[in-house]
């Protein structure tokens, strides 16, 4: 057989030999290109499949307002996921859910920076959180005449409508209402001057046996944020204080609970161009 092939090859002239070699080389090149193309295609399909099924976070950076909730998910998880607060444990609370604990509900408690991590198959997935305080609420029931812009302590612009007829008061107004585990305090300014105040706890008294007495024990701990709130004419701001828990912007920790009864709350206010004074109000708890 080999002798026959060699004999046939030797009997060919140079042109036939050249044509046959070209055909063989072309066939080899085509086969090689098909092999390379198919291998690349298989690799691309595999990598695309792996990418679509790989675990990843739904959010890596989140901004939350105090009191609000946000949900983070570890997508494509096929087994148990572990979550941990690695920064800002006092700022947020977390609750896990989902078949593999791949969902995390985050509730903001205090302003600041926090970080949570998901641990899955020896990998760590990080989510960074920014917690902000509630924005000032502006209340004004007067008929607008012109719009004036003022700047708060957070450098946020607050639009205030000035009434046509201005009736100034000597002091700021304060109202208190009962909320779960505490009270909600609203301070309003209808004076000529801007006023400043913060969330520092004031003085709480209870009406007992015909007189006002101290309502809280001596060992009560007062913990609060201290943003400087600035109010112009017609503006109001509300914040909450919790008793015995840490639910709101400020809280008072002590043994026991606040008893039902009649109370009086006093808060310090400082005019921008004047001396500080106290505003107080009575409420039922």
C-alpha positions, 0 to 999 in steps of 0.5 A: 500500500505504501509502495502504491502511494509512493508510486502514485506520488512519484508519477505526479507532475509538479503542478498536481503535487502542488495542488494536492498540497494546497488542498491538504493545507487548507483542510488542516487550517479549516479543521483547526479553526473549527476546533478553536472556535468551538472551544471558545464558544463553549468557554463563553457559554460556561462563563455566562452561565456561571456569571448568571448563577453566582451569588451577589448582593442586591445592594452594596450601598444603602441610605436609610432614614431613622425609623425606616426599613430596607431589605438586602438580598443575597441573590442566587443563594443555594444554601444557608447564608449567615449575616453579621453587623460588623460596624454600627451595632447600636445604629441598626437592627436586623431580621433574617428571612427567606429559605436560606436566610438570604434576605435581611431586613435592616431597620435604622435606629440612629444616624451614622455609618454601619456595615453588614456582611453576608457569609456564603460558601467561604465568601464575604459580601459587604453592604455599606449603610448611611443612616440619616435623621428625619428631615425637618417638618415645616408646618404653616397654616397662614396664607402665603405672601412670599417664599423665604429660604433658610438653612438648617444645621444640616445645610438643607434648604427649608422653604417657609411661607410668610403670612400676609398678616404677621402676629408674633408671639413672645415665646415658642410653642410646645405640644406633647402627645403620647406615643408607644413607649414615650412621647412626641414633642413638637416645637413651633416658632411664631416669634420675631427671631429664629430659635435653636434647640436640640434633642436634649431631654428637658424636665419631666414632672408628675402632678401628685397630691396637688403639686408637681413632683419629679417624675423620674428616678435619680438614677435615670440615664439620659441618652440623646442625639444633639443636632442643632435645630433652627426654626424661623417664623412659621416652622415646626419640628417634631421629635420623640423621646422613649422611656425605658427603651431605645426606640426614638431620637432620644431615650431615658433608661430607668428601671420600671415604666412611666405610670399613667397620670398627668405630666408637665414637660419643659424644654430649653429654647434659645433665640438667635439674638436673645437669651435662652428660655424654657417652654412647657406644656401639660399632657396626660399619659 
